[in-house]
Each structure stands twice: as C-alpha cells, then as structure tokens.
C-alpha cells in the first residue's frame, strides 16, 4: 500500500495539494484509492467546513494521475498532462463528514495523446459522484 507521501511524489501537485491518501489496489486498467481528511483545515478544497461534491472531481483526477504514473513506470517515465475535459458527471448525494471516501477509476483508453477514464467516488457504499475524465499529455 502506498502512503500519502509516496503518492505526492507521483503527481505534480506537491504535498499540500495532494488529496489522495492511500492506494488500496491497482492494476494496468484500474485504481482504487481513498481519502479520509476531507473536512480537515489542511484540505485546500474545504471551505468554511464545507466540501462541495464537484471538488471530488479533483480527487478522481489525482487518482487518474497516480494510476498513469504507476502504470507508466514499468514502460517509461511518466508524461506530464492535464485534464482536458470532464463529462457525463452525475452527482448522487452530498459528501458527509462521517467518513472518508473511496475513489475508483477505470481506464477506457490510453494512447500517445492521453487517456480516458471513468470514475466513481463513494462514501460508506453510497455513490457520491461519477463521470469520465479525459486527460491530455503535454507536447514534449
């Protein structure tokens, strides 16, 4: 299991903006990770003790970035990229302070231009938000 410090090294966000706290499992096509400090004063997305469901897209995007970094390590150096689009977003229910979240992302397509992932964020077995993330690689 990777720690929050390990994860921060895999993405360009820096430790203060790294939101994913642990990787529960991953393979070539998917990743499952979690975050518990959602309502912490240290969370840059938590405003006045509130966390909007749309901010959970950033958690999913970081899970995707971690997955791409892990899956590319065996082949080559990870390539920098950015979120090109987020589509088909469905918000089911608000995030609560009662527990952490589980972030699952599945790769639908990966090529030299970028990748497409579906994502689902749950809390205590309840769907919070889902959708698709389109990642574009920077030209090097």
ROMILUM-243619 format. One record per residue: chain; residue in three letters; x, y, z of N, C-alpha, C in turn. Coordinates in Angstrom, 3 decimals. Each point is the difference from the previous one (the first is absolute). Layout:
+-------+-----+----------+----------+----------+----------+----------+----------+----------+----------+----------+
: chain : res :     n_xx :     n_yy :     n_zz :    ca_xx :    ca_yy :    ca_zz :     c_xx :     c_yy :     c_zz :
+-------+-----+----------+----------+----------+----------+----------+----------+----------+----------+----------+
:     A : ALA :        X :        Y :        Z :        X :        Y :        Z :        X :        Y :        Z :
...
+-------+-----+----------+----------+----------+----------+----------+----------+----------+----------+----------+
end
This chain:
+-------+-----+----------+----------+----------+----------+----------+----------+----------+----------+----------+
: chain : res :     n_xx :     n_yy :     n_zz :    ca_xx :    ca_yy :    ca_zz :     c_xx :     c_yy :     c_zz :
+-------+-----+----------+----------+----------+----------+----------+----------+----------+----------+----------+
:     A : UNK :    0.848 :   -1.188 :    0.000 :   -0.848 :    1.188 :    0.000 :    0.887 :    1.243 :    0.000 :
:     A : UNK :   -0.311 :    0.935 :   -0.868 :    0.748 :    1.247 :   -0.070 :   -0.546 :    1.009 :    1.007 :
:     A : UNK :    0.893 :    0.764 :    0.602 :   -0.393 :    1.018 :    0.969 :   -0.246 :    1.330 :   -0.705 :
:     A : UNK :   -0.505 :    0.967 :    0.754 :   -0.253 :    1.333 :   -0.549 :    1.296 :    0.636 :   -0.509 :
:     A : UNK :    1.103 :   -0.223 :    0.700 :    1.283 :    0.554 :   -0.450 :    0.461 :   -0.652 :   -1.302 :
:     A : UNK :   -0.198 :   -1.319 :   -0.133 :    0.339 :   -0.699 :   -1.245 :   -0.833 :    0.552 :   -1.155 :
:     A : UNK :   -1.272 :    0.201 :    0.256 :   -0.921 :    0.494 :   -1.028 :    0.389 :    1.400 :   -0.443 :
:     A : UNK :    0.361 :    0.851 :    0.954 :    0.377 :    1.383 :   -0.327 :    1.193 :    0.044 :   -0.943 :
:     A : UNK :    0.864 :   -0.996 :    0.059 :    1.165 :   -0.054 :   -0.886 :   -0.376 :   -0.408 :   -1.431 :
:     A : UNK :   -1.178 :   -0.603 :   -0.169 :   -0.418 :   -0.481 :   -1.316 :   -0.752 :    1.036 :   -0.827 :
:     A : UNK :   -0.448 :    1.074 :    0.647 :   -0.783 :    1.015 :   -0.710 :    0.639 :    1.372 :    0.202 :
:     A : UNK :   -0.242 :    0.925 :   -0.911 :    0.671 :    1.302 :    0.064 :   -0.634 :    1.002 :    0.967 :
:     A : UNK :   -0.973 :   -0.397 :    0.772 :   -0.760 :    0.930 :    0.818 :    0.741 :    0.530 :    1.229 :
:     A : UNK :    1.010 :   -0.715 :    0.455 :    0.657 :    0.379 :    1.245 :   -0.769 :   -0.572 :    1.174 :
:     A : UNK :    0.641 :   -0.154 :    1.102 :   -0.597 :   -0.672 :    1.163 :   -1.247 :    0.708 :    0.515 :
:     A : UNK :   -0.019 :    1.336 :    0.009 :   -1.150 :    0.713 :    0.566 :   -1.269 :   -0.158 :   -0.823 :
:     A : UNK :    0.136 :   -0.240 :   -1.288 :   -1.178 :   -0.145 :   -0.865 :   -0.281 :   -1.457 :   -0.330 :
:     A : UNK :    0.823 :   -0.900 :    0.465 :   -0.231 :   -1.430 :   -0.238 :   -1.122 :   -0.471 :    0.922 :
:     A : UNK :   -1.102 :   -0.422 :   -0.584 :   -1.205 :   -0.313 :    0.763 :   -0.202 :   -1.494 :    0.253 :
:     A : UNK :    0.448 :   -0.835 :   -0.913 :   -0.142 :   -1.451 :    0.150 :    0.973 :   -0.452 :    1.087 :
:     A : UNK :   -0.515 :   -0.729 :    0.984 :    0.829 :   -0.361 :    1.151 :    0.559 :   -1.410 :   -0.050 :
:     A : UNK :   -0.692 :   -0.915 :   -0.667 :    0.536 :   -1.362 :   -0.099 :   -0.515 :   -0.682 :   -1.256 :
:     A : UNK :    0.827 :   -0.901 :   -0.519 :   -0.379 :   -0.829 :   -1.136 :   -0.352 :   -1.362 :    0.565 :
:     A : UNK :   -1.236 :   -0.398 :   -0.162 :   -0.443 :   -1.296 :    0.519 :    0.387 :   -1.128 :   -0.952 :
:     A : UNK :   -0.150 :    0.240 :   -1.296 :    0.397 :   -0.985 :   -1.004 :    0.080 :    0.682 :   -1.360 :
:     A : UNK :    0.781 :   -0.624 :   -0.891 :    0.050 :    0.484 :   -1.377 :    0.544 :   -1.112 :   -0.886 :
:     A : UNK :   -0.380 :    0.065 :   -1.279 :    0.547 :   -0.893 :   -1.015 :    0.151 :    0.832 :   -1.271 :
:     A : UNK :    0.247 :   -0.617 :   -1.124 :    0.224 :    0.761 :   -1.238 :   -1.206 :    0.804 :   -0.450 :
:     A : UNK :   -1.198 :   -0.387 :    0.431 :   -1.209 :    0.649 :   -0.495 :   -0.764 :    0.826 :    1.023 :
:     A : UNK :    0.325 :   -0.127 :    1.270 :   -0.811 :    0.695 :    0.998 :    0.793 :    0.315 :    1.265 :
:     A : UNK :   -0.590 :    0.886 :    0.792 :    0.574 :    0.358 :    1.294 :   -1.133 :    0.216 :    0.992 :
:     A : UNK :    0.300 :   -0.333 :    1.224 :   -0.961 :    0.165 :    1.096 :    0.769 :    0.660 :    1.134 :
:     A : UNK :   -0.412 :    1.191 :    0.389 :    0.718 :    0.714 :    1.049 :   -0.973 :    0.712 :    0.928 :
:     A : UNK :    0.548 :    0.571 :    1.071 :   -0.878 :    0.612 :    0.981 :    0.576 :    1.288 :    0.566 :
:     A : UNK :   -0.886 :    0.757 :    0.609 :    0.350 :    1.240 :    0.686 :   -0.905 :    0.106 :    1.224 :
:     A : UNK :    0.587 :    0.419 :    1.101 :   -0.761 :    0.079 :    1.258 :   -0.081 :    1.406 :    0.568 :
:     A : UNK :    0.962 :    0.831 :   -0.290 :    0.070 :    1.343 :    0.596 :   -0.749 :    1.023 :   -0.852 :
:     A : UNK :   -1.231 :   -0.315 :   -0.334 :   -0.776 :    0.850 :   -0.900 :   -0.297 :    1.371 :    0.593 :
:     A : UNK :   -0.362 :    0.024 :    1.270 :   -0.442 :    1.240 :    0.623 :    1.073 :    0.615 :    0.888 :
:     A : UNK :    1.236 :   -0.418 :   -0.191 :    1.134 :    0.536 :    0.742 :    0.272 :    1.435 :   -0.418 :
:     A : UNK :    0.473 :    0.794 :    0.947 :    0.375 :    1.384 :   -0.320 :    1.162 :    0.029 :   -0.993 :
:     A : UNK :    0.750 :   -1.091 :   -0.099 :    1.126 :   -0.093 :   -0.936 :   -0.446 :   -0.259 :   -1.436 :
:     A : UNK :   -1.251 :   -0.418 :   -0.196 :   -0.499 :   -0.286 :   -1.343 :   -0.264 :    1.312 :   -0.737 :
:     A : UNK :    0.740 :    0.278 :   -1.078 :   -0.179 :    1.263 :   -0.713 :   -1.360 :    0.128 :   -0.700 :
:     A : UNK :   -0.734 :   -1.096 :   -0.134 :   -1.315 :    0.047 :   -0.653 :   -1.156 :    0.143 :    0.995 :
:     A : UNK :    0.281 :   -0.139 :    1.273 :   -1.024 :    0.133 :    1.038 :   -0.096 :    1.473 :    0.388 :
:     A : UNK :   -1.171 :    0.561 :   -0.216 :   -0.196 :    1.424 :    0.256 :   -1.055 :    0.203 :    1.072 :
:     A : UNK :    0.390 :    0.650 :    1.088 :   -0.904 :    0.249 :    1.133 :   -0.656 :   -1.285 :    0.485 :
:     A : UNK :    0.772 :   -1.075 :    0.066 :   -0.521 :   -1.278 :    0.496 :   -0.911 :   -0.715 :   -0.977 :
:     A : UNK :   -0.007 :    0.432 :   -1.261 :   -0.872 :   -0.597 :   -1.010 :    0.834 :   -0.509 :   -1.178 :
:     A : UNK :   -0.443 :   -1.113 :   -0.557 :    0.668 :   -0.581 :   -1.158 :   -1.057 :   -0.305 :   -1.057 :
:     A : UNK :    0.040 :    0.735 :   -1.099 :   -0.968 :   -0.178 :   -1.076 :    0.304 :   -1.282 :   -0.767 :
:     A : UNK :   -1.033 :   -0.678 :   -0.463 :    0.198 :   -1.240 :   -0.753 :    0.828 :    0.196 :   -1.262 :
:     A : UNK :   -0.067 :    1.149 :   -0.623 :    0.783 :    0.232 :   -1.211 :    1.495 :   -0.054 :    0.284 :
:     A : UNK :    0.410 :    0.300 :    1.226 :    1.424 :   -0.089 :    0.328 :    0.481 :   -1.451 :   -0.011 :
:     A : UNK :   -0.928 :   -0.942 :    0.080 :    0.381 :   -1.410 :   -0.044 :    0.561 :   -0.388 :   -1.368 :
:     A : UNK :   -0.276 :    0.818 :   -1.016 :    0.593 :   -0.233 :   -1.320 :    1.516 :    0.127 :    0.096 :
:     A : UNK :    0.489 :    0.923 :    0.818 :    1.455 :    0.140 :    0.179 :    0.588 :   -1.249 :    0.651 :
:     A : UNK :   -0.711 :   -0.594 :    0.937 :    0.459 :   -1.262 :    0.596 :    0.109 :   -1.076 :   -1.080 :
:     A : UNK :   -1.015 :   -0.074 :   -0.853 :    0.015 :   -0.992 :   -1.079 :    1.128 :    0.281 :   -0.988 :
:     A : UNK :    0.213 :    1.272 :   -0.334 :    1.073 :    0.357 :   -0.930 :    1.365 :   -0.375 :    0.578 :
:     A : UNK :    0.178 :    0.174 :    1.297 :    1.263 :   -0.390 :    0.616 :    0.157 :   -1.520 :    0.010 :
:     A : UNK :   -1.090 :   -0.720 :    0.204 :    0.066 :   -1.464 :   -0.074 :    0.431 :   -0.440 :   -1.397 :
:     A : UNK :   -0.536 :    0.657 :   -1.025 :    0.386 :   -0.292 :   -1.386 :    1.482 :    0.300 :   -0.209 :
:     A : UNK :    0.466 :    1.149 :    0.487 :    1.409 :    0.368 :   -0.154 :    0.912 :   -1.013 :    0.690 :
:     A : UNK :   -0.389 :   -0.442 :    1.177 :    0.787 :   -1.006 :    0.726 :    0.015 :   -1.305 :   -0.794 :
:     A : UNK :   -1.162 :   -0.407 :   -0.526 :   -0.064 :   -1.240 :   -0.764 :    0.893 :    0.061 :   -1.228 :
:     A : UNK :   -0.076 :    1.088 :   -0.739 :    0.839 :    0.131 :   -1.192 :    1.479 :   -0.016 :    0.371 :
:     A : UNK :    0.346 :    0.653 :    1.080 :    1.395 :    0.005 :    0.442 :    0.464 :   -1.401 :    0.373 :
:     A : UNK :   -0.814 :   -0.717 :    0.756 :    0.363 :   -1.367 :    0.401 :    0.080 :   -0.939 :   -1.197 :
:     A : UNK :   -0.980 :    0.095 :   -0.908 :   -0.033 :   -0.934 :   -1.130 :    1.060 :    0.313 :   -1.044 :
:     A : UNK :    0.486 :    1.243 :   -0.039 :    1.052 :    0.366 :   -0.966 :    1.397 :   -0.262 :    0.529 :
:     A : UNK :    0.160 :   -0.156 :    1.299 :    1.332 :   -0.188 :    0.576 :    0.721 :   -1.201 :   -0.583 :
:     A : UNK :   -0.727 :   -1.063 :   -0.267 :    0.630 :   -1.208 :   -0.533 :    0.430 :    0.185 :   -1.458 :
:     A : UNK :   -0.665 :    0.912 :   -0.717 :    0.259 :    0.189 :   -1.426 :    0.953 :    1.170 :   -0.250 :
:     A : UNK :   -0.324 :    1.135 :    0.570 :    0.788 :    1.210 :   -0.228 :   -0.260 :    0.995 :    1.114 :
:     A : UNK :    0.611 :    1.137 :   -0.133 :   -0.237 :    1.070 :    0.963 :   -1.407 :    0.556 :   -0.186 :
:     A : UNK :   -0.718 :    0.281 :    1.095 :   -1.342 :    0.581 :   -0.132 :    0.049 :    1.334 :   -0.749 :
:     A : UNK :   -1.011 :    0.239 :   -0.798 :   -0.087 :    1.242 :   -0.764 :   -0.918 :    0.978 :    0.704 :
:     A : UNK :    0.373 :    1.275 :    0.032 :   -0.903 :    0.982 :    0.594 :   -1.245 :    0.185 :   -0.860 :
:     A : UNK :   -1.104 :    0.249 :    0.654 :   -1.247 :    0.192 :   -0.722 :   -0.936 :    0.918 :    0.768 :
:     A : UNK :   -1.181 :    0.175 :   -0.543 :   -1.010 :    0.841 :    0.633 :   -1.381 :   -0.553 :   -0.328 :
:     A : UNK :   -0.970 :    0.364 :    0.807 :   -1.374 :   -0.418 :   -0.254 :   -0.531 :    0.836 :   -1.153 :
:     A : UNK :   -0.335 :   -0.684 :   -1.095 :   -0.523 :    0.681 :   -1.174 :   -1.505 :    0.199 :    0.067 :
:     A : UNK :   -0.685 :   -0.946 :    0.645 :   -1.453 :    0.092 :    0.119 :   -0.487 :   -0.948 :    1.084 :
:     A : UNK :   -1.128 :    0.346 :    0.558 :   -0.726 :   -0.875 :    0.921 :   -1.420 :   -0.054 :   -0.534 :
:     A : UNK :   -0.495 :   -1.208 :   -0.266 :   -1.315 :   -0.145 :   -0.621 :   -0.853 :   -1.020 :    0.741 :
:     A : UNK :   -1.272 :    0.016 :   -0.325 :   -0.973 :   -0.963 :    0.523 :   -0.001 :   -0.053 :    1.523 :
:     A : UNK :    0.178 :    1.153 :    0.644 :    0.048 :    0.054 :    1.462 :   -1.410 :   -0.165 :    0.571 :
:     A : UNK :   -0.102 :   -0.897 :    0.960 :   -1.261 :   -0.232 :    0.713 :    0.281 :    0.161 :    1.485 :
:     A : UNK :   -0.706 :    0.936 :    0.635 :    0.125 :    0.194 :    1.442 :   -1.190 :   -0.683 :    0.658 :
:     A : UNK :    0.291 :   -0.947 :    0.866 :   -1.054 :   -0.794 :    0.640 :   -0.446 :    0.571 :    1.337 :
:     A : UNK :    0.963 :    0.287 :    0.872 :   -0.328 :    0.507 :    1.326 :    1.189 :    0.770 :    0.555 :
:     A : UNK :   -0.230 :    0.878 :    0.990 :    1.101 :    0.799 :    0.537 :    0.990 :   -0.824 :    0.820 :
:     A : UNK :    1.243 :    0.444 :   -0.004 :    1.019 :   -0.630 :    0.816 :   -0.259 :    0.391 :    1.461 :
:     A : UNK :    0.222 :   -0.957 :    0.904 :   -0.246 :    0.246 :    1.428 :    1.305 :   -0.069 :    0.776 :
:     A : UNK :   -0.006 :    0.587 :    1.164 :    1.180 :    0.001 :    0.866 :    0.204 :   -1.322 :    0.722 :
:     A : UNK :   -0.935 :   -0.902 :   -0.087 :    0.014 :   -1.210 :    0.823 :    1.137 :   -0.964 :   -0.297 :
:     A : UNK :    0.475 :   -0.035 :   -1.236 :    1.075 :   -0.942 :   -0.339 :    0.728 :    0.457 :   -1.253 :
:     A : UNK :    1.031 :   -0.746 :   -0.361 :    0.780 :    0.308 :   -1.184 :   -0.703 :   -0.433 :   -1.272 :
:     A : UNK :    0.715 :    0.140 :   -1.095 :   -0.555 :   -0.373 :   -1.305 :    0.884 :   -1.039 :   -0.665 :
:     A : UNK :   -0.609 :   -0.741 :   -0.904 :    0.689 :   -0.969 :   -0.837 :   -0.093 :    0.510 :   -1.429 :
:     A : UNK :    1.139 :    0.085 :   -0.677 :    0.059 :    0.488 :   -1.378 :    0.421 :   -1.155 :   -0.897 :
:     A : UNK :   -0.816 :   -0.320 :   -0.984 :    0.324 :   -1.062 :   -0.962 :    0.052 :    0.621 :   -1.396 :
:     A : UNK :    1.045 :   -0.326 :   -0.738 :    0.144 :    0.484 :   -1.374 :    0.378 :   -1.170 :   -0.894 :
:     A : UNK :   -0.640 :   -0.081 :   -1.152 :    0.255 :   -1.075 :   -0.966 :    0.387 :    0.600 :   -1.340 :
:     A : UNK :    1.106 :   -0.479 :   -0.541 :    0.506 :    0.504 :   -1.273 :   -0.782 :   -0.615 :   -1.155 :
:     A : UNK :   -0.582 :    0.854 :   -0.829 :   -0.715 :   -0.459 :   -1.193 :    0.903 :    0.026 :   -1.225 :
:     A : UNK :    0.924 :    0.977 :   -0.025 :    0.868 :    0.200 :   -1.156 :    1.265 :    0.700 :    0.452 :
:     A : UNK :    1.134 :   -0.472 :   -0.493 :    1.289 :    0.635 :    0.283 :    0.823 :   -0.068 :   -1.272 :
:     A : UNK :    0.472 :    1.166 :   -0.473 :    0.862 :    0.017 :   -1.185 :    1.021 :    1.118 :    0.136 :
:     A : UNK :    0.709 :    0.312 :   -1.048 :    1.067 :    0.997 :    0.070 :   -0.518 :    1.426 :    0.193 :
:     A : UNK :   -1.286 :    0.212 :   -0.201 :   -0.595 :    1.334 :    0.145 :   -0.533 :    0.256 :    1.409 :
:     A : UNK :   -0.397 :   -1.097 :    0.692 :   -0.583 :    0.158 :    1.324 :   -0.747 :   -1.250 :    0.422 :
:     A : UNK :   -1.034 :    0.198 :    0.810 :   -0.755 :   -1.133 :    0.523 :   -1.419 :    0.430 :    0.346 :
:     A : UNK :   -0.893 :   -0.995 :    0.036 :   -1.387 :    0.218 :    0.411 :   -0.300 :   -0.984 :    1.120 :
:     A : UNK :   -0.552 :    0.521 :    1.084 :   -0.343 :   -0.811 :    1.168 :   -1.439 :    0.257 :    0.429 :
:     A : UNK :   -0.649 :   -1.033 :    0.478 :   -1.230 :    0.196 :    0.749 :    0.404 :    0.076 :    1.465 :
:     A : UNK :   -0.780 :    0.715 :    0.795 :    0.280 :    0.066 :    1.430 :   -1.297 :   -0.079 :    0.792 :
:     A : UNK :    0.138 :   -0.455 :    1.236 :   -1.113 :   -0.091 :    0.928 :    0.547 :    0.265 :    1.394 :
:     A : UNK :   -0.630 :    0.913 :    0.716 :    0.391 :    0.298 :    1.374 :   -1.161 :   -0.403 :    0.896 :
:     A : UNK :    0.314 :   -0.819 :    0.998 :   -1.034 :   -0.484 :    0.920 :    0.378 :    0.323 :    1.441 :
:     A : UNK :   -1.006 :   -0.034 :    0.849 :    0.193 :    0.193 :    1.433 :   -0.952 :   -0.941 :    0.710 :
:     A : UNK :    0.560 :   -0.873 :    0.824 :   -0.793 :   -0.998 :    0.729 :   -0.904 :   -0.798 :   -0.947 :
:     A : UNK :    0.520 :   -0.337 :   -1.186 :   -0.740 :   -0.790 :   -0.968 :   -1.002 :    0.771 :   -0.840 :
:     A : UNK :   -0.126 :    1.301 :    0.229 :   -0.936 :    0.830 :   -0.759 :    0.735 :    0.798 :   -1.070 :
:     A : UNK :   -0.554 :    0.020 :   -1.217 :    0.588 :    0.779 :   -1.083 :   -0.140 :    1.489 :    0.295 :
:     A : UNK :    1.115 :    0.727 :   -0.142 :   -0.025 :    1.451 :    0.166 :    0.041 :    0.700 :   -1.346 :
:     A : UNK :    0.945 :   -0.413 :   -0.852 :    0.170 :    0.635 :   -1.303 :    0.681 :   -0.985 :   -0.938 :
:     A : UNK :   -0.329 :    0.083 :   -1.275 :    0.639 :   -0.851 :   -1.005 :    0.095 :    0.787 :   -1.307 :
:     A : UNK :    0.820 :   -0.507 :   -0.905 :    0.140 :    0.667 :   -1.291 :    1.189 :   -0.535 :   -0.766 :
:     A : UNK :    0.442 :    0.790 :   -0.988 :    1.163 :   -0.341 :   -0.823 :    1.001 :    1.151 :    0.048 :
:     A : UNK :    1.273 :   -0.366 :    0.051 :    1.093 :    0.974 :   -0.044 :    0.817 :   -0.258 :   -1.257 :
:     A : UNK :    0.216 :    1.063 :   -0.777 :    0.826 :   -0.059 :   -1.192 :    1.312 :    0.710 :    0.308 :
:     A : UNK :    1.091 :   -0.722 :   -0.043 :    1.314 :    0.546 :    0.315 :    0.783 :    0.176 :   -1.286 :
:     A : UNK :    0.609 :    1.168 :   -0.174 :    0.857 :    0.267 :   -1.155 :    1.441 :    0.122 :    0.476 :
:     A : UNK :    0.928 :   -0.628 :   -0.726 :    1.414 :    0.151 :    0.301 :    0.504 :    1.323 :   -0.572 :
:     A : UNK :    0.950 :    0.594 :    0.703 :    0.667 :    1.187 :   -0.523 :    0.947 :   -0.428 :   -1.108 :
:     A : UNK :    0.144 :    0.835 :   -1.032 :    0.972 :   -0.295 :   -1.071 :    1.396 :    0.230 :    0.564 :
:     A : UNK :    0.892 :   -0.934 :   -0.294 :    1.373 :    0.136 :    0.507 :    0.975 :    0.064 :   -1.126 :
+-------+-----+----------+----------+----------+----------+----------+----------+----------+----------+----------+
end
